[in-house]
Amino acid sequence: MISRKNSVTLIPGLIVMSLLFFCPAKGSAEVDVSVNIGLPLPAVVISAPPAVVMIPGTPVYFAPDVEVDIFFYRGYWYRPYRQRWYRASHYNGPWCYIAPRAVPTVIVKLPPDYRHIPPGHEKIPYGQLKKHWKEKAPKKAYKYKSHRHGRHGD
């Protein structure tokens, strides 16, 4: 049973709630929800499987005939964009953002002149890439290291 003391506080509360529910106030309310997930990675259409070149002194390959920087290392393609890195299992994507600590150090620390192809370094056709990198891959994988961002391309 409800005591007299509880009913004194309960009744006014019910009256106030009823007024709020049945008598809407004039005015308007706005809700603004924003989600910032960064800029999307611009699509790059690579019409044919790209030939690659092994960057001297590293186990990393790059595609010199592609308009953006894409690198191949140990079975994955890597692509920098606006100080972020993306990875794909296929040269044409789909590209997924990866945390900076997941980018292999050897890719982030490529020599600045990696695009210069020295004499004797020929382009490797895409169809031979898998065989080539498995033969040339070092027995010990390069360690991952935490870094804030790479220095490659926009």
CORUR-V219179 format. One record per pair of residues at least 12 apart in sequence whose C-alpha atoms are under 7 Angstrom apart, sorted by the first residue. I is the first residue (numbers start at 1). J is the second residue. D is the distance in Angstrom with one decimal. If there is no record, write none. Layout:
I:J:D ; I:J:D
This chain:
45:92:6.8 ; 46:92:6.3 ; 49:126:5.8 ; 50:63:6.2 ; 50:126:5.8 ; 51:63:6.0 ; 51:123:5.8 ; 51:124:5.3 ; 51:125:4.5 ; 51:126:5.0 ; 52:64:6.6 ; 52:123:5.3 ; 52:124:5.2 ; 52:125:6.6 ; 52:126:6.9 ; 53:121:7.0 ; 53:122:6.6 ; 53:123:5.0 ; 53:124:6.0 ; 55:114:6.0 ; 59:73:6.8 ; 59:137:6.2 ; 60:72:5.9 ; 60:73:5.1 ; 60:107:6.9 ; 61:73:6.5 ; 64:115:7.0 ; 69:153:6.5 ; 75:89:6.9 ; 76:88:5.9 ; 76:89:4.9 ; 77:89:6.0 ; 77:90:6.5 ; 77:91:6.0 ; 80:152:6.0 ; 80:153:6.0 ; 81:153:5.9 ; 81:154:4.7 ; 82:153:6.9 ; 82:154:4.9 ; 83:149:5.1 ; 83:150:5.9 ; 84:149:6.2 ; 85:97:6.0 ; 85:98:5.9 ; 85:100:7.0 ; 86:98:5.5 ; 100:146:6.2 ; 100:147:5.6 ; 100:148:5.9 ; 100:149:6.2 ; 101:144:6.6 ; 101:145:5.6 ; 101:146:4.0 ; 101:147:5.9 ; 102:144:6.4 ; 103:144:6.6 ; 104:143:6.7 ; 104:144:4.8 ; 104:145:6.8 ; 105:143:6.7 ; 105:144:5.4 ; 105:145:5.7 ; 106:142:6.7 ; 108:150:5.2
